[in-house]
């Protein structure tokens, strides 16, 4: 039936963002802080049938 869906990767990303806020810069070179505890996260799977 194929390979299993890699749910561990999504769960690990959410867990990591809740432990330590991520910092990123936008196109205007402004630093943004993303606190994983401030958001509700869901797992998403994208399928490419191309």
Buried (B, 14 or more C-beta within 10 A) or exposed (E): EEEEEEEEEBEEBBEEBBEEEEEEEEEEEEEEEEEBEEEEEEEEEEEEEE
